[in-house]
Amino acid sequence: TSSIRLCYRFLSGKSATYSGMATACRENLIRNSVLSTKSVEVTSEYIPMVVSLQGGYIDADGKYHSLSDYKQALSLMTLLKAKGVNNVYLRYNGIYSNANNGSHSDFDSFKKSLGNKSAFKDLYSYLGSQKFSLFIDTDILTYNGGISGALSINKQAIKNDTVYPFPYSTASQTFLKMSQVESTVEGLLADSEKVSFDGYCLNDAAKYIYSDYSVNSYSRSLAKSELSAEVSVLSTSKLLMVDTGNFYLLKNADVVSDIPVSTMAYDESNAYESIPFVQMLLHGIVEYSTTGANTSDDPKAMFLKSVEYGCIPSADWYCSAYDKNLDAKYYYDNNINDMVSYYTKANESLSELRDARMTSHTKIQDGIYCTEYDNSIKVYVNYTNESITVHGVIIGAMDCITIS
């Protein structure tokens, strides 16, 4: 019912590229307070590694299965440190009694089969001693029934089918009434005082947005404003990681996990290629990672893609002995040495770039890409099986190199 204004900005010369478009878009988003004016705070010479660790899962019969208890998590962190991983963001998933679906970081709601308070305290103490950070995976919008939820415009319950990889299964979740989000966040804040951790990882709120016509008719625009305000409150007391990352949450985020690095609508072809457009908007403002390279069918190529796109390295793991019902790619002992070697290489390539802005991304030739930053550092990535010389720089087969 109100007026709509459009603003056109025309780019020319060297700026008439998707890199120039990204720069102009970033400037506009900062001007409109969608993105923060801050830069990534670099407190360590080592880049962080995002470790998404699955505590447990609930099977089709509603039974909870432990995959990574507190002692196992501590052993994994100790092992990573011994292997040379000197900075970790531990994202602990599925530690609530109802696994991934939960909203209160009260230790009493943590699944007891993962260990007692003493074991959790030992884990957190070690993380603190190594200056690692603990993020607890938290849902604030979805739940598994029990109360009436949000309604669509035709008064139908709003539900979502979520796919879980532990083991691969689909569960239907109901969305909370938007009018109840504020009280949910207040409860989360109150209960969070009872347990020590560094930050929240918001799962559902960073992925979904919906209109709610159950009470007071929240349009998507109103829902976006409501979520943005509540997330701002959460970020004042803790660090904030967001899964995938809706843009209206990014201003308050410190880390974005599982950011896409491939084409979404169509398979890649000569006419449809992925580019790091969103990464150009975010790099230097907020840290981000993609899904763990260990989950890919081609982990080395996935690692190189993450370097090309300026992602901090990541791994998605569980600690229990491999079970035939689970995907072996997620069992840490099957690929930890590869992931550590990827981390070491990523640290060499990206450690000077955490607070830099990405200014250009170019396809040099088939399989060869160059990403440039505002501190004049260039990162070359070679996806071919042969060493290539570009501008006097030799890039090894399936390798990357950083040039200052």
C-alpha positions as CSV (number, residue, x, y, z in Angstrom):
1,T,0.0,0.0,0.0
2,S,3.0,2.3,0.3
3,S,5.1,3.7,-2.5
4,I,8.0,1.8,-4.0
5,R,11.2,3.4,-5.1
6,L,13.9,1.8,-7.4
7,C,17.5,3.0,-7.6
8,Y,19.6,2.1,-10.6
9,R,23.4,2.2,-10.5
10,F,25.3,1.8,-13.8
11,L,28.8,0.4,-13.8
12,S,31.3,1.0,-16.6
13,G,34.9,0.1,-17.6
14,K,36.7,-2.3,-15.3
15,S,33.8,-2.1,-12.8
16,A,31.3,-3.6,-15.3
17,T,31.9,-7.1,-14.1
18,Y,30.3,-9.3,-11.4
19,S,33.2,-8.3,-9.2
20,G,32.3,-4.7,-9.7
21,M,28.6,-5.5,-9.1
22,A,29.6,-7.2,-5.8
23,T,31.6,-4.2,-4.7
24,A,28.7,-1.8,-5.4
25,C,26.2,-4.1,-3.7
26,R,28.4,-4.5,-0.6
27,E,28.7,-0.7,-0.4
28,N,25.0,-0.3,-0.6
29,L,24.3,-3.0,2.0
30,I,26.7,-1.4,4.4
31,R,25.1,2.0,3.8
32,N,21.7,0.6,4.5
33,S,22.9,-1.2,7.7
34,V,22.3,-4.7,6.3
35,L,26.0,-5.5,6.6
36,S,28.2,-4.3,9.4
37,T,31.0,-1.8,9.0
38,K,33.2,-3.9,11.2
39,S,36.1,-6.0,10.0
40,V,36.9,-9.5,11.2
41,E,38.8,-9.3,14.4
42,V,42.1,-11.2,14.0
43,T,43.3,-12.4,17.4
44,S,45.4,-15.3,16.3
45,E,48.0,-15.9,13.6
46,Y,46.2,-19.1,12.8
47,I,42.9,-19.2,10.9
48,P,40.1,-21.1,12.7
49,M,38.8,-24.5,11.6
50,V,35.1,-25.0,11.9
51,V,34.4,-28.5,13.4
52,S,30.7,-29.4,13.2
53,L,30.5,-32.3,15.7
54,Q,27.3,-34.4,15.9
55,G,26.5,-35.2,19.5
56,G,23.6,-37.5,18.8
57,Y,20.6,-38.2,16.7
58,I,17.0,-39.5,17.1
59,D,16.0,-42.4,14.9
60,A,12.6,-43.0,13.3
61,D,11.4,-44.7,16.5
62,G,12.2,-41.6,18.6
63,K,15.3,-43.2,20.2
64,Y,18.3,-41.1,21.0
65,H,21.7,-42.4,19.8
66,S,25.0,-40.9,21.1
67,L,27.6,-40.2,18.5
68,S,30.1,-37.9,20.2
69,D,30.0,-37.6,23.9
70,Y,31.9,-34.9,25.9
71,K,35.0,-37.1,26.6
72,Q,35.2,-38.1,22.9
73,A,34.9,-34.4,21.9
74,L,37.7,-33.5,24.3
75,S,39.9,-36.3,22.8
76,L,39.2,-35.1,19.3
77,M,40.1,-31.5,20.2
78,T,43.3,-32.7,21.9
79,L,44.2,-34.8,18.9
80,L,43.6,-31.8,16.5
81,K,45.8,-29.6,18.6
82,A,48.6,-32.3,18.6
83,K,48.4,-32.5,14.8
84,G,48.9,-28.7,14.5
85,V,45.3,-27.3,14.3
86,N,45.8,-24.3,16.6
87,N,42.4,-22.5,16.3
88,V,39.0,-24.3,16.3
89,Y,35.4,-23.2,16.3
90,L,33.6,-26.2,17.7
91,R,30.0,-26.3,16.6
92,Y,28.4,-29.0,18.8
93,N,25.2,-30.3,17.2
94,G,22.5,-32.6,18.7
95,I,23.4,-32.3,22.4
96,Y,19.8,-31.4,23.5
97,S,17.6,-34.2,24.7
98,N,15.6,-33.9,21.5
99,A,18.8,-33.8,19.4
100,N,19.0,-31.0,16.8
101,N,15.6,-29.5,17.8
102,G,15.9,-27.5,20.9
103,S,15.9,-23.9,22.2
104,H,17.2,-23.8,25.8
105,S,21.0,-24.0,26.6
106,D,20.3,-25.2,30.1
107,F,22.6,-28.1,31.0
108,D,19.7,-30.0,32.3
109,S,18.3,-30.2,28.8
110,F,21.5,-31.6,27.4
111,K,21.3,-35.3,26.8
112,K,22.8,-37.2,29.8
113,S,24.1,-40.0,27.6
114,L,26.7,-37.5,26.3
115,G,28.2,-37.2,29.8
116,N,27.8,-35.4,33.1
117,K,28.5,-31.8,34.1
118,S,32.0,-32.6,35.0
119,A,32.8,-34.0,31.6
120,F,31.3,-31.0,29.9
121,K,33.3,-28.7,32.2
122,D,36.5,-30.5,31.3
123,L,35.8,-30.1,27.6
124,Y,35.0,-26.4,27.9
125,S,38.1,-25.8,30.1
126,Y,40.3,-27.3,27.5
127,L,38.8,-25.3,24.7
128,G,39.3,-22.2,26.8
129,S,43.0,-23.0,27.6
130,Q,43.7,-23.4,23.8
131,K,41.6,-20.3,22.9
132,F,39.2,-22.5,21.0
133,S,35.5,-21.4,20.8
134,L,32.4,-23.6,21.6
135,F,29.2,-22.9,19.7
136,I,26.1,-24.8,20.7
137,D,23.7,-25.6,17.8
138,T,20.3,-24.1,18.6
139,D,16.9,-24.0,17.0
140,I,14.5,-21.2,18.0
141,L,11.8,-21.5,15.3
142,T,11.1,-25.2,14.9
143,Y,9.9,-27.9,17.2
144,N,8.5,-31.5,17.1
145,G,4.9,-30.9,18.0
146,G,3.2,-30.5,21.3
147,I,1.9,-26.9,20.9
148,S,0.0,-25.1,18.2
149,G,2.3,-23.4,15.8
150,A,2.3,-20.8,13.0
151,L,-0.4,-20.8,10.4
152,S,-0.3,-20.0,6.7
153,I,-2.8,-17.5,5.2
154,N,-5.3,-20.4,4.6
155,K,-4.9,-21.4,8.3
156,Q,-2.9,-24.5,7.7
157,A,0.0,-25.4,10.0
158,I,3.4,-24.5,8.6
159,K,5.7,-27.5,8.5
160,N,9.0,-28.4,7.0
161,D,10.6,-31.7,6.1
162,T,14.2,-31.6,7.4
163,V,16.8,-34.2,6.2
164,Y,19.2,-35.5,8.8
165,P,22.4,-37.3,7.8
166,F,22.7,-39.3,11.0
167,P,21.5,-41.6,9.6
168,Y,19.8,-40.2,6.5
169,S,16.2,-39.6,7.4
170,T,13.5,-37.0,7.0
171,A,11.6,-35.5,9.9
172,S,8.7,-33.2,9.8
173,Q,9.0,-30.1,12.0
174,T,6.4,-27.4,12.9
175,F,7.2,-23.7,13.0
176,L,6.7,-21.6,16.1
177,K,4.2,-18.8,16.2
178,M,6.1,-15.6,15.5
179,S,4.5,-14.0,18.5
180,Q,6.3,-16.6,20.7
181,V,9.8,-16.0,19.4
182,E,10.5,-13.2,21.9
183,S,9.6,-15.3,24.9
184,T,11.6,-18.2,23.5
185,V,14.7,-16.1,23.2
186,E,14.2,-14.7,26.7
187,G,14.1,-18.2,28.0
188,L,17.2,-19.1,26.0
189,L,19.1,-16.1,27.5
190,A,18.0,-17.0,31.1
191,D,18.9,-20.7,30.7
192,S,22.2,-19.8,29.0
193,E,23.5,-18.3,32.3
194,K,23.5,-21.8,33.8
195,V,26.1,-23.3,31.4
196,S,29.4,-22.1,30.0
197,F,29.9,-21.8,26.3
198,D,31.1,-19.1,23.8
199,G,28.4,-18.7,21.3
200,Y,25.1,-19.8,19.7
201,C,24.9,-21.4,16.3
202,L,21.5,-20.5,15.0
203,N,20.3,-23.3,12.7
204,D,16.6,-22.8,11.7
205,A,16.4,-19.0,12.1
206,A,19.3,-18.5,9.7
207,K,17.6,-20.7,7.0
208,Y,13.9,-20.1,7.1
209,I,11.5,-17.2,7.0
210,Y,7.7,-17.5,6.9
211,S,4.6,-15.4,7.3
212,D,2.4,-16.3,10.3
213,Y,-1.3,-15.7,10.3
214,S,-2.1,-17.4,13.6
215,V,-1.9,-14.2,15.8
216,N,-1.6,-10.6,14.7
217,S,-0.7,-11.6,11.1
218,Y,3.0,-11.4,10.8
219,S,4.0,-10.9,7.1
220,R,7.4,-12.0,6.0
221,S,8.6,-8.4,6.3
222,L,7.4,-8.2,9.9
223,A,8.8,-11.7,10.7
224,K,12.2,-10.6,9.3
225,S,12.2,-7.6,11.6
226,E,11.2,-9.6,14.6
227,L,13.9,-12.2,14.0
228,S,16.5,-9.6,13.3
229,A,15.7,-7.8,16.6
230,E,15.8,-11.0,18.7
231,V,19.0,-12.2,17.1
232,S,20.6,-8.8,17.9
233,V,19.7,-9.5,21.6
234,L,21.4,-12.9,21.5
235,S,24.6,-11.5,19.9
236,T,25.1,-9.0,22.7
237,S,26.1,-11.7,25.2
238,K,27.6,-14.4,23.1
239,L,29.4,-15.0,19.8
240,L,27.0,-15.8,17.0
241,M,27.3,-18.4,14.2
242,V,24.5,-18.8,11.7
243,D,23.9,-21.8,9.5
244,T,23.7,-20.8,5.8
245,G,22.8,-17.2,6.7
246,N,19.8,-15.2,5.8
247,F,20.9,-11.6,5.1
248,Y,18.9,-10.0,7.8
249,L,20.9,-11.9,10.4
250,L,24.3,-11.2,9.0
251,K,24.9,-7.8,10.7
252,N,25.1,-9.5,14.0
253,A,26.9,-12.7,12.9
254,D,30.5,-13.5,13.6
255,V,30.6,-16.7,11.6
256,V,28.5,-18.1,8.7
257,S,28.7,-21.9,8.4
258,D,27.7,-24.1,5.4
259,I,27.7,-21.2,3.0
260,P,27.0,-22.5,-0.6
261,V,29.9,-22.6,-3.0
262,S,28.2,-24.2,-6.0
263,T,25.4,-23.4,-8.4
264,M,22.0,-24.0,-6.8
265,A,19.4,-23.8,-9.6
266,Y,21.2,-25.7,-12.3
267,D,24.3,-28.0,-12.8
268,E,27.4,-26.2,-13.8
269,S,28.0,-25.9,-17.6
270,N,29.8,-23.6,-20.0
271,A,26.7,-21.3,-19.7
272,Y,26.2,-21.5,-16.0
273,E,29.1,-21.3,-13.6
274,S,29.4,-20.6,-9.9
275,I,31.0,-17.4,-8.8
276,P,31.9,-16.2,-5.3
277,F,29.4,-13.3,-5.4
278,V,28.1,-13.6,-1.8
279,Q,31.7,-14.3,-0.6
280,M,32.8,-11.0,-2.2
281,L,30.1,-9.2,-0.1
282,L,31.1,-10.9,3.1
283,H,34.8,-11.5,3.1
284,G,36.6,-9.4,5.7
285,I,33.3,-8.5,7.4
286,V,32.3,-11.9,8.7
287,E,34.1,-15.3,8.6
288,Y,32.4,-18.1,6.7
289,S,32.9,-21.8,5.9
290,T,31.3,-24.2,3.6
291,T,30.3,-27.8,4.4
292,G,33.2,-30.0,5.5
293,A,35.4,-31.2,2.7
294,N,35.2,-34.7,4.1
295,T,31.6,-34.9,3.2
296,S,32.3,-34.4,-0.5
297,D,32.7,-37.1,-3.1
298,D,35.9,-35.3,-4.1
299,P,37.4,-33.8,-0.9
300,K,40.5,-32.3,-2.5
301,A,38.4,-30.4,-5.1
302,M,36.1,-29.3,-2.3
303,F,39.0,-28.0,-0.3
304,L,40.4,-26.1,-3.3
305,K,37.0,-24.6,-3.9
306,S,36.9,-23.3,-0.3
307,V,40.3,-21.7,-0.7
308,E,39.2,-20.1,-4.0
309,Y,36.1,-18.7,-2.3
310,G,38.0,-17.5,0.8
311,C,36.3,-20.0,3.2
312,I,37.9,-21.0,6.5
313,P,38.4,-24.8,6.5
314,S,35.7,-27.0,8.0
315,A,35.0,-30.7,8.9
316,D,31.7,-32.4,9.7
317,W,32.3,-35.3,12.0
318,Y,31.1,-37.8,14.7
319,C,33.4,-39.7,17.1
320,S,31.7,-43.1,17.8
321,A,33.0,-46.2,16.0
322,Y,31.7,-46.5,12.5
323,D,28.2,-48.0,12.3
324,K,26.8,-49.5,9.1
325,N,23.7,-47.3,9.4
326,L,25.9,-44.2,9.3
327,D,27.9,-42.6,6.5
328,A,31.6,-43.4,6.9
329,K,32.6,-40.0,5.5
330,Y,31.5,-38.4,8.8
331,Y,33.6,-40.7,11.0
332,Y,36.5,-38.6,12.0
333,D,39.1,-41.3,12.1
334,N,38.6,-42.1,8.4
335,N,39.8,-38.7,7.2
336,I,41.3,-36.6,10.0
337,N,44.8,-36.7,8.6
338,D,43.6,-35.4,5.2
339,M,41.5,-32.7,6.9
340,V,44.5,-31.6,9.0
341,S,46.7,-31.3,5.9
342,Y,43.9,-29.2,4.2
343,Y,43.9,-27.0,7.3
344,T,47.6,-26.5,7.2
345,K,47.5,-25.6,3.5
346,A,44.5,-23.3,4.0
347,N,46.4,-21.5,6.9
348,E,49.3,-20.9,4.6
349,S,47.1,-19.5,1.9
350,L,44.5,-17.5,3.8
351,S,46.0,-16.5,7.2
352,E,46.8,-12.9,6.0
353,L,43.4,-12.5,4.4
354,R,40.9,-12.9,7.3
355,D,40.1,-9.1,7.5
356,A,40.8,-8.3,3.8
357,R,38.1,-7.5,1.3
358,M,37.8,-9.7,-1.8
359,T,38.0,-7.4,-4.8
360,S,38.2,-9.6,-7.9
361,H,37.7,-13.2,-9.1
362,T,38.8,-14.3,-12.5
363,K,38.8,-17.4,-14.6
364,I,42.3,-17.4,-16.1
365,Q,41.7,-20.5,-18.2
366,D,39.8,-23.8,-17.9
367,G,40.5,-25.1,-14.4
368,I,42.6,-22.1,-13.3
369,Y,41.1,-19.3,-11.1
370,C,42.5,-16.2,-9.4
371,T,41.0,-14.4,-6.4
372,E,42.4,-11.0,-5.5
373,Y,42.1,-9.0,-2.2
374,D,42.4,-5.4,-1.3
375,N,45.8,-6.0,0.3
376,S,47.1,-6.9,-3.2
377,I,47.4,-10.6,-2.3
378,K,46.3,-13.1,-5.0
379,V,45.3,-16.7,-4.5
380,Y,45.6,-19.0,-7.5
381,V,43.8,-22.4,-7.6
382,N,44.5,-25.1,-10.1
383,Y,41.9,-27.9,-10.6
384,T,43.7,-29.6,-13.4
385,N,46.0,-32.6,-13.2
386,E,49.0,-30.7,-14.5
387,S,51.2,-28.0,-13.2
388,I,50.4,-24.7,-14.9
389,T,52.4,-21.5,-15.2
390,V,50.4,-18.3,-15.1
391,H,52.1,-14.8,-15.1
392,G,55.4,-16.5,-14.2
393,V,53.8,-18.3,-11.3
394,I,53.8,-22.1,-11.2
395,I,50.7,-23.6,-9.7
396,G,50.9,-27.3,-9.0
397,A,48.4,-29.9,-10.2
398,M,45.3,-29.9,-7.9
399,D,46.9,-27.2,-5.8
400,C,46.8,-23.6,-4.7
401,I,49.3,-20.8,-4.2
402,T,49.2,-17.4,-2.6
403,I,51.2,-14.5,-4.1
404,S,51.8,-11.2,-2.2
